[in-house]
Amino acid sequence: MRVLQAFLVSFAAILTAAPASAQADLAALEGRTVRLVIGGSPGNDTDRYGRAFIEGLKAVLPGTTILAQNLNGGGGALALVEAMAATGTGPITLALTHSTPVYAQIFGSDLAVYDLNAFHWIGALTNNQRVLAVRTSLGVTDFAGLAALDRALVAPASGTAAEIEATLVAAMTPLRLHIVPDVDDGLRATLLMSGDADVAIGSQISLVPLIEAGQLVMVLRLGSAGYPPGLDAVPTLRDLARPEISREIIGLTESLNNLGRLVLAAPATDPAIVEALRLAFDAAMAHPATIAAYEGGDLVLAPTPGAAVEAAMRGLLGNASAREVLVGYLACGEREGGAADEDCSRP
């Protein structure tokens, strides 16, 4: 509760400092219909964050009709494709997705049938809070001990983002990982408890049940911002990365970890509407209705305003040389899982 109160105070300060015309700008949404296309199935994490956000939007935009549509597929790509088709003459169309489409565009995946640079960034609903945890039954629960093992650790990954993050961790640190893709969370838990898997990478909140049961211990955070204070002692990727690894590349990885559940406006959206949507986002995320929905759903309240998301995405998507290095690390991390002599310090 103290974290929520601190958030309210800081976010209220942002809103207080906003121009006096803010309410007038919000009036641009009066009488309009806003459609949020949620890139996830009903009840999954992206959907839960989207529904909580909608509660706040309805509270701050009482004269606006807010609709939700679930469109699952392609790791969030279908929601973006749907938003791309919006012409700007009908409902105001927003897409809600997670980090997979960003990774897909950075690494040139076939899933990237869109250009994120054409969209307008409205905000991010949370912090990904990604961590790497090891099963306690392995008997080695510190990073140095894991890195010294004479075999690759088996790491089931539940989706594209987790697979890429695990591969980058393997490339940037002395840790060797054998990554098994497309393993859902339930099977991953079974594999970890039976000893058939060694480590898990995911949001810390998703791993809490296994951690509280004594089955897992966190050994690494992908970033430092937005995590619960109780995790301050867990080292970060920046702490554990090889000295030769580019600090800029680590910064890009941290930047994406900070941005969870991204809200984007369709490319055809009028600039004045984009500004109104950003104001509405800030107001909704500070509204008690949103905070109550987050609390009730055990969600992580750590939003990022649209301008900050836009700046981060310029660094992630607009830096060709950094993207080339990231691609190199990804390829090397994939090779490293099966080769003890592979060195990813200079891919």
Salt bridges, closest charged atoms under 4 A:
ASP45 OD1 - ARG48 NH1 2.90
ASP47 OD1 - ARG51 NE 3.01
GLU82 OE2 - ARG35 NH1 2.87
GLU165 OE1 - ARG130 NE 2.66
ASP185 OD1 - ARG188 NH2 3.56
ASP198 OD1 - ARG135 NH2 2.93
ASP198 OD2 - ARG151 NH1 2.80
GLU254 OE1 - ARG238 NH2 2.78
GLU310 OE1 - ARG278 NH2 2.71
GLU310 OE2 - ARG314 NH1 3.65
GLU336 OE2 - ARG242 NH2 3.11
GLU342 OE2 - ARG335 NH2 3.35
